[in-house]
Amino acid sequence: MSTSGQARPPKKDRREEAREHARLMRAEQVKRDKRNRFFLRGGVGVALLAVVAIVALIIVNNVNAPAAPGPANMASDGILLGSDGTTVSAATAAAQAADADPIATDQSTLTDTANIVMYLDYLCPICGNFEATNGEQITSWVTAGNATLEMHPISILDQLSSGTKYATRAANAAACVATYEPNKFLDFNTAMFANQPAENSSGLTNDELASLVAGAGVTSSDVASCIADETYSGWVDASTKRALSGPIPNSDIDLVKGTPTVLVNGVSYTGSFTDAAAFEAFVTAQITAGN
């Protein structure tokens, strides 16, 4: 679209501009590929690869995707799970309109509990480690009514899925479940990490994601269609940008720098992601501090 008040350039000039823009993008891609090969040859660890992925995401996302409506039950960009002491259920919320600002969860209504907030990427191996170490005890806390869990699926590792954008497609699947069968979200999350593909693989196909979701007890045909159509991929892109640029509500951090990012009663957890006792002690400390 031309800038207001300025004439559009002739069609020939526009074609030349488009060719030049494409050439510059190809040149930049070649540079990125060379940098990535260098990093991989040098044995750079997971943390640095995650940083590279974030940088690549920001570069790619300079070409803005069209705004897309958000999923239902994720008005905060996350799904909030709680319990009456026996059954875990999701807080309901209408789908946000395209370009609407997320609505932060009012944690002042969540008293005498540990309010756990997680930002995760379903391709992130450290997220998988955290789930394997702490998932069962977090589920038990939530089921007993001793904690709430707000989960924000984001996508920062698309570059590490051999061009299939698995991280985005997995987060889209999460949004589909949140919309159509939100009370099955914990089961879905457990299944996703139990079947987590390796970085630098192509990940699961959309058909495999739909099959995995069905195996987790999700029966809605709308979820399978939503996964196949990648209905919420635009929302995944937008919510990821919001997490990476901040602000992060109800927290002591400005923005998400990597996954997993875990907060308890607004305080970020900086301990070991593979030490259940350390995380339990941290949660206990935050509850005590709030009383």
DAPE-V365875 format. One record per run of one state. SS is the DSSP state (helix for helix, strand for strand, loop for the rest). FROM is the first residue (numbers start at 0). LEN is the number of residues. If there is no record, write none. Layout:
{{SS | FROM | LEN} {SS | FROM | LEN}}
This chain:
{{loop | 0 | 10} {helix | 10 | 31} {loop | 41 | 4} {helix | 45 | 15} {loop | 60 | 18} {strand | 78 | 5} {loop | 83 | 4} {strand | 87 | 3} {loop | 90 | 16} {helix | 106 | 3} {loop | 109 | 4} {strand | 113 | 7} {loop | 120 | 4} {helix | 124 | 20} {loop | 144 | 2} {strand | 146 | 7} {loop | 153 | 4} {helix | 157 | 3} {loop | 160 | 5} {helix | 165 | 15} {loop | 180 | 1} {helix | 181 | 13} {loop | 194 | 11} {helix | 205 | 10} {loop | 215 | 5} {helix | 220 | 9} {loop | 229 | 3} {helix | 232 | 13} {loop | 245 | 15} {strand | 260 | 4} {loop | 264 | 2} {strand | 266 | 2} {loop | 268 | 7} {helix | 275 | 15} {loop | 290 | 1}}
